[in-house]
Amino acid sequence: MSSGTGSSDSGFVAFVGAGPGDENLLTLRGADLLSRADVVVLDQEAYGALLRHCRADVKILDTAGAADGLAALAKAGKSVVRVCPGDPSFFSSVAEEVAACAKAEVEFEIVPGVPPATAVLGYAGITPAAGVPEFRVVDAARVGDWSAHADCQGTLVIYNGLAEAVPIGKALIAAGKPDYTPVAVTSDGTTTEQYTVVSSLGRLGPDLKHAAMTEPAVIVVGDAVAQRDKFSWFETRSLFGWRVLVPRTKEQAAGLSEQLRSYGAVPEEVPTISVEPPRTPQQMDRAIKGLVTGRYEWVAFTSANAVKAVREKFEEYGLDARAFAGLKVAAVGDATAKALIEFGVRPDLMPTGEQSSEGLLAEWPPYDSMLDPINRVLLPRADIATEALVAGLTELGWECDDVTAYRTVRAAPPPAPIREAIKSGGFDAVLFTSSSTVRNLVGIAGKPHNVTVIAVIGPQTAKTAEEFGLRVDVMADKPSASALAAALAEYGAKQRQAAVSAGEIPRRPSQTRRGARRRAK
């Protein structure tokens, strides 16, 4: 009907296909329309992750009832995006809404989505070979006589058929399909909850009996299913389906969680500390003034939070990274250096070995009155930071202004279901990135169950975990969150390979606890 761009005085409605489940399969056109929408109508439980593409002031409506008013919203001048399952043109569930917009003569657009018929098969490792004579897709809700599909000579894909899977199989056999014909049933396709049962038409009943599968699901019938072991790539990822506790704030955990998802894990972020300004800001005010007026030779940052605290003070005073001109800047590790570079400051000194205060001291030059016009170092840090750096710098002849840039306080306890999962073994692994995360998590939520894999960032964190009676299973080869996630993925890959080599079905740690609900395979 139109381009879907709208104008200043008239709105429009875009019906955007969300794809089969993986939020990253949204089309570029869909993401662009979401970024410009005034109103988004969607099932938040299923597609809430897509709201990251939207403006902060977007109005969000749930699909229950809201879809009826799409045309009215457009006539009121609003740019509306209606998020639809899969592809809105493929067995569409929004045909009536599209018709209503056409009847009301409002501008609308239909944005295709990646259909489950191709995406779910790809994620399940089911790839019809070249030369297969037929690829047929049907909606079980619209099929009255399955004998019409028994003659499919290639791959038969069935939507919305999970509840009737066994009768469908029997009907296809009765119509002449061999009972040994391979079948795969995949639920929650393209997500980290994806689960596939491989069977045959004749064995579908007993194989599905204890699988505890739910819609959305896709049934695939045909010889292509037999190649799944060769082409499976998604469900065989090292941490596939692992529920991993990340005891960090959402802001800190973003990159780490994304890395865990790339291994197939389901990260759950639980803050254990809250970062707050110092009780009295005067000390930081004096430090920033001294930094600008040339009081310091060096500024040493021991955390990304310290960088953030100084950056916020700069913004408060209308300053930017140019205020660091003429100063030497040290960073304790990669994460701190990254925060500085994002601020526009490249550190002059970093540890070449252990990323810690001790590692930084090992690189720090002694004060030399011939080379250094000023002997003073600014050290903005947390209120609970170690004194080791100050003592070491003093021994090297430097004078330190040790300034509290921020306070770390224990966060509020997580919701009861999270606390219960921690204590009962509902998590497959927990990543500890510091000793304080160990102490605080145990303090606010309890001790992780003994089936949970404990992964730590380094020796000091391992020591703290052991003091709390935790068995350390994984340690990063260098003290960074990225290396910690990679170490956990390597551990998971070895566990999976050991199970496969022993002829067993790989199981997640949480599935080994007593009384754990397991899907039959």
N, C-alpha and C positions, 0 to 999 in steps of 0.2 A: 504493500500500500504506500510505503514511503521509505525514506532513508533512515528513519529513526533518530535523527539528530535533534528534532524539535526546534522551537524558536522561542524568542523572548516572551511571547504572549500565548503560546500553545504548547501543551505537553505532548507526551507520546508514551507508548507502552512497548517495551522490548521483552519478548519471551525468550529467555536465555537458557539454553540447555546446559545443565551442570555436569553432564557426563555421568559415568556409572558409580562414582564414589570418591576416587582420588581427586582431591582439590586441585592438584597440579595439571589435570587434564582439561581444565577450563580453557576455552579458546581465547585468543588475544582480543577478539572483538567483544566477547563476553566480559572480560576483565575491564576493557575500556569503558563499556557502558555502565558497569557497576561503579567505576570511579567517578562518573558524572551524574549518577542517579540522585534524585531528591527522595525517592521512596523505593524501598526494596521489599518485595513480598516473597517469603520463602519459608520452608520448614527449617527452623533454626537448629533443631536437633540433628537433622541430616546434613544441612548445608551451611551451618553457621560459620564454618572456617572461611567461606568465600567473602565474608564481610570485611576481611582485611584489605580488600581492594577498594572499599568505600570511603567516602569522606567521613570525618568525625561527626558531622551534624546530620547524617542521613537518617531518615525515619524508617524504622524497621517494623513491618507488619507480618504476623503469622499467616500462613495460608488459610487457616481455618476461618472462613467467612470473608477474609479480606479480598480474595480474588474476585468476588462479586462486584467490587467497587472500582475496578481498574479503569474503566472508561470515565467514571466520574472524576477520579484523580487526574487523569490526563486532561479532561476538559477544564479542570481548575488550574491548568498550567504546569502540572508536575511532570517531571521525567521519572517514569516508573519502570523498574526492572522486575519482572516476574521470573524467578528462578524455577526451572522445571527439571524433573528427573530425566537423566539420559539425554535424548534428543527430542525436542518438542514436536518434531514432525514424524516421529517413529513410534507407532502405537500411542499416539498422543493422549495424555491425560488432561490437556488444556484446550482441546479443540473447541469446547463451548465458550471458553473465555476469549479465544481468538475471534470466534464468530460474534461475540457480544461487542468487541471493539470495532469490528468491521461494520456492524449494524449501526453503532453509535457514530460512525464516521470519524473516529479518532485515529491519529497517526500511529502505526504500529510496525514492528519488525520482528521477524522470527530468526533467532540465531541458533544454528544447529549446534548440537553437542556431540561428543564422542559417544556412539551407541554401545551399550553393553555387549551386543552381539559380536563386536570385534574386540573391544577393549578387555572384557572379562576373559575371553578365550586367550588373548595374548598374554595376560597376567597369569593365567592358569597353565601356560605352556602348551596350549592346544593350537597347533598351526596347521590348517588344512594344506596339504601338499599341492604344488603346482600341477595343474592338469586334472584336479578333482572336478568331476562334471557338474557338481551342483553345490550351492551354499544356500540353504533355505532357512528363513527365520519366521517363526510363528508365535502368536500370542495364545497361550493355552485357553484364556478366557473366551477366545473367539472361535475355538475349534469344537465342532460338534461330532465330527466323525474322523477318528485318527487313522482309519484305513487309507484315507486320501494322502497320508504322509508316509506310509510304510514303503512306498516305492522310491523315496529319496535316495539317489545314487551317490550322494556325497555326505555333506555335514548338515545335520538338522539341529537348529538352535531353537530352544523353547523358552519363552518368557512366561513368568507368572504360573509356573506349573508345579511348584514344589509340593503343595498339598495333595496333588493328584499324580505325583510322579510314578507311583507303583501302578495304578490303573492305566496310566498312559503307556507304560512299558508293556503291560499285558495286552493292551489294545494293539500296539504295534506288532507284537509277536503273533497275535491272532490273525493279523492282516498279512502275515507272511514274512515279517522281519525276523532273521535268525536270533535265537535267544542269547547267542554268544556275542552279539553286536556290542562293541564297547560303548559305555556311557560315563559321562562325568557330570557331577552336580557341584556347582560352585556357589557358595553364598558369600555375601558382603564383598563381592569381587572388586579388585583394584585397591582395596583398603588393607591395613595391617590386621584386620579381623578376617581377611579372606580365608576360606576353608574349602577344600575340594575333596569329594569322595569319588573315587574311580571304581566302576563296577561294570556290569553287563546288564542287558535288558532282563535276563533271567534271574539275576541275583540282586536286583535293585532293592527289593523289599528288605531282606535281612541286612544288607549293607547300609541302608539309610536308617534302620530302626533306632539305633542309639546315637545317631550323629548330631542330634540337637541343632539342626539347621533351621534357619528362618529366612523369609524373604527380606531383601531382594535376592533372588537366586536365578541362575541360568542353568538349564539342562542342555547338554550337548550329546548328540547321538551320532556315531560314525567312526570310521577307522582312524580319523585324525587323533582321537583320544588315546589310541595305543602308543602314540609318539610322545606323550606327556613327560615321561621320565627323561627323555633326551632333551626336551626343550624347556623344562621348568626352570625358571630363573628367579621368580618373585618369592614363592613360598620356601625356597631353599636358601634365602639370605641368612647370614650368620646369626642374626638376632630376630628372625622373623616371629612376630607375635609376642616377643618378650615385653612385659610391662616393666619399665625401668623408672625408678624413682630418682628424680634430679632435685636434690635439696638446695635449690638456688632460686632467686627471684626470677620472674618471667623475663625481665630485661637482661639479666646475666645469662640466663639459660637458653636464649633464642638460638644462637649458633650451635650450641651443644645438642639441643633437642633436634635440630634439623639434621645434624650429623647422625644421631641415633636413628632417626627415621630412614636415612639412606641405607642403614643396615637392616631395616625391617622392623625396628622396635617401636613400641608405643610409649613415648616419654610422658611422664607426669611430673610437672614442676610444683614443688612444695617449698616456699621460702622458709628458711630457718632463722634468718637474721633480717632485721630491718635497719636500713641506713638512715640516720637522722642527723640534722645539723648539730654542731657543738652547742652546749647550753649557753655559753657566752661567746658571741661572735667577735669580740674586740681583738682577741689574739690573731685570728685570721685576717681581720681588717688591717692590723699593723703589718702582718707578714706580706700581704699584697702590696701595701704601700712601699715596704722595703724592697720588694722585688722590682718595682717600677723605678725606684730612685737609686738603684745600684748598690744596695746593701749586700747582695749575695754574689758569690762566684759560681755556685752550683745550686740546682734544685734537684732533689732526689725523690722520685715517686716510687712508692712500694706497693701500689695497687691502682687498679682502674678507678676505684671509688675516690681515691685521692685526686686523680686527674679530674674527675667529674666535679669534685668539691671546689677545686681551684677554678675550673672553667666557669662554674656558676657564679663565683665571686667576680671573675673578670666581667661576665655579662652584666652583673649588677652595677659595676663601675663603668660600663661602656668600653671595656678593653677587649682586645683580641690577641691572637698568638704573636703579634708583633712586639708585645711587651716582653717577650723572652729574648729579644735581640741582645747579643752580647753575653748571654748567660750560657753556662754549660748545663745540660739536662741529663739525668741518669734515670733509667727505668729498670725495675727489678726483674722483669720477664716479658714474654711475648704479649700477654694480654694487656699489660700496662703500656707497652710500647705501641700497641695498636690503638689504644685510647688516646695516646699523645698524638699519633700521626693523624687520627681523625680530627683532632683539635688544630692541626697544622704545625705541629712541633715534632721534629725528628730527633730522637734521643742521641746524645753523643757517647753514652756509655751504657753497656748492658753486660750481664754476666756471660762468659763464654762457656761456663760449665753449669753448675747447679743454679737454677733460677730461684734465688733466695737472697736474704740480706747478707748471708755469709758469702754467697757467690758474688754479690755485688762488691763487697769489701775486698775480695780477692783481686778484683780488677782496679779498685780505686787508687789513684796516685797519691802519694804523700804530699802534704803541703810544702811548697817550695817558694820562699819569699822572693826569689829572683824571677820566677815564672808566673806566680799567681799574685795579682795586685790585691786581691781580697781573700781572706782566709775563712769566710763564713759560708755555711751550707744551710739552705732552707729544707726542712724535712716535714712536709705536710702529711699527716698520717691519721690512722684511727686511734680512738682513745685507748684501745686495748693492745696496740702494736707493741712488738718486742723492743727492748732497749738495746739489743745487741748492735744495731747499726750505729746508734749514737756513740756507744762506747768505742766501737771500732774506728769511727771517723775521728774521734777525739785522740785516740792513740796515734793516728796518722798526722796529727797536728792541725786538724780542722776544728773550727768552732761551730757548733750546731744550734740552730733555732728549731727546736723540736715542737711543732705546732699541731694541736688537735684540729684537723680539718673536718672530721665527721665522727659520729658515734655509731657504734654497732650495738643494737639491742636485740634480744631474743624475740623472734616473731611469735604471733599468736598461734595456738595449736591448729593444725589443719582440720577439716571436717571429719566427723566421726567415721564415715566409711573409709577414708584414707588411713586413719589411725588403726582401724581394725585390719585393713589389708596389710599394713606394715607388720603388725604383730602376729597375724595369722598365716603369713606366707603368700599373700595375694600378689606381691611384687616378685618378679624374677630376679631383679638386681637393683642395687642402690649404688649411686656414684657419690663418693665423698671427695670433695675438692679441697678440704682443709680440716684441721683438727676441730675448729669451731663448728663446722657443719656436723661432725660426729656428735659432739657434746650437745649441740642445740637440738638436733633431730631426736636423739634419745630423750632429751628433756621435755620436748613439746609433744612427742608422738609415741614414744616407747621404743624398745629395742627391736630391730628387725628379726624376723623368724630365721631359724637356722638353715632353712632351705634356700634362703635368699642369697644370691651371689653378692659378696661385698667387694667393691672395686675402689681403690684409693689412689690418690694422686702422687703419693710419695712416702718415704720412710717415716716421717714424723706423723703423718695422718694414719699410717698403718699402726704405729705404736699407740696412738690414742684409741683407735678402734679396738685393738687387743686389750687395752686397759678396761674397756667396757664389755669385754667378754665376747667380742665379735671375731669370727674366723675370716681372715683376709684371704680372698681367692685370687684377686687380680691387682697388680700394681703397674702404673704407667711407667714407661721407660724413660720419660722425662716429665717434669712437673708442669703439664699443661692439660687443660680440659679436653682438648682435641686428642692428645695422646692417650688420655684415660679412656675416652670412648672407643678409640681404635684398639686398645688393649682388651676391652670387654668384647669387642666384635671378634677378635682373634680367639679369645677364650670360647665364645659361643660356637665359632666355626670348628674348633677342635672337638668340642662336646658333640656337635652334630655328626662330624666325621666318624668319631668313635662309635656312636650308636649305629650308623649306617654300616660300618665295617663289621660290627657284631651281628648284623642282620636284624637290628631292632629299629622301631620307629622312633625318630628323635622326639624327645619331650622337653618342654621348658621346665626350669627348676620348680615353678609353682605347681606343675602337674605331678610332682613327685611327693608332695606332702600328703599326709594321711587324710583321707576324706575328700581330696580334691576332685572336683567334677571333671571327668575326662570324656572327650568325644571318642566314640568307637571308630576305628579306622579299618 
